[in-house]
Amino acid sequence: MRLSMIPAVLALITVATTDRPASAQPIVVHYCANYTTGAVNYGFFSAEQCAAAVSGVGGFCQMSPYDEYELNVRAGTRGFGRASRR
């Protein structure tokens, strides 16, 4: 019985460790802190991190425009919200 399970376990391991195509890779969304001084920091992984950084010093947070573009491309739109023409 145990020997008959070896091929199934190997197949499961192979499927679990196989790389997905690039289009199936998850998108990591970053947030940008735009400070009132004009400085911009694109290095935040959550809106909460960004909000804590601008708290008390002035500014606002937004999703990174680079990530927004990538999300639109994968959703079937081109650029920033324009419908694709197929």
BELDA-V261332 format. One record per residue. N is the residue number from 1. RES is the residue in one small letter. D_FIRST is the distance of its C-alpha to the first C-alpha in Angstrom with 1 decimal. Layout:
n=N res=RES d_first=D_FIRST
n=N res=RES d_first=D_FIRST
//
This chain:
n=1 res=m d_first=0.0
n=2 res=r d_first=3.8
n=3 res=l d_first=5.5
n=4 res=s d_first=5.3
n=5 res=m d_first=6.8
n=6 res=i d_first=9.4
n=7 res=p d_first=11.6
n=8 res=a d_first=11.8
n=9 res=v d_first=12.8
n=10 res=l d_first=15.2
n=11 res=a d_first=16.7
n=12 res=l d_first=17.3
n=13 res=i d_first=19.0
n=14 res=t d_first=21.0
n=15 res=v d_first=22.3
n=16 res=a d_first=23.1
n=17 res=t d_first=25.1
n=18 res=t d_first=26.9
n=19 res=d d_first=30.6
n=20 res=r d_first=32.2
n=21 res=p d_first=35.4
n=22 res=a d_first=38.6
n=23 res=s d_first=39.6
n=24 res=a d_first=36.4
n=25 res=q d_first=37.1
n=26 res=p d_first=38.5
n=27 res=i d_first=42.2
n=28 res=v d_first=43.3
n=29 res=v d_first=46.6
n=30 res=h d_first=49.4
n=31 res=y d_first=52.5
n=32 res=c d_first=56.1
n=33 res=a d_first=58.7
n=34 res=n d_first=62.2
n=35 res=y d_first=64.7
n=36 res=t d_first=68.3
n=37 res=t d_first=69.4
n=38 res=g d_first=67.8
n=39 res=a d_first=64.9
n=40 res=v d_first=61.4
n=41 res=n d_first=58.1
n=42 res=y d_first=54.9
n=43 res=g d_first=52.5
n=44 res=f d_first=51.2
n=45 res=f d_first=47.7
n=46 res=s d_first=48.7
n=47 res=a d_first=51.8
n=48 res=e d_first=52.1
n=49 res=q d_first=52.3
n=50 res=c d_first=55.0
n=51 res=a d_first=56.9
n=52 res=a d_first=57.0
n=53 res=a d_first=58.4
n=54 res=v d_first=61.3
n=55 res=s d_first=62.1
n=56 res=g d_first=65.5
n=57 res=v d_first=66.3
n=58 res=g d_first=66.5
n=59 res=g d_first=64.5
n=60 res=f d_first=61.8
n=61 res=c d_first=58.2
n=62 res=q d_first=56.6
n=63 res=m d_first=53.4
n=64 res=s d_first=53.6
n=65 res=p d_first=55.3
n=66 res=y d_first=52.8
n=67 res=d d_first=49.8
n=68 res=e d_first=51.7
n=69 res=y d_first=52.3
n=70 res=e d_first=48.6
n=71 res=l d_first=47.7
n=72 res=n d_first=50.3
n=73 res=v d_first=49.2
n=74 res=r d_first=45.6
n=75 res=a d_first=46.9
n=76 res=g d_first=48.8
n=77 res=t d_first=52.2
n=78 res=r d_first=54.2
n=79 res=g d_first=56.0
n=80 res=f d_first=56.7
n=81 res=g d_first=56.2
n=82 res=r d_first=57.8
n=83 res=a d_first=56.1
n=84 res=s d_first=54.7
n=85 res=r d_first=56.6
n=86 res=r d_first=54.3
//
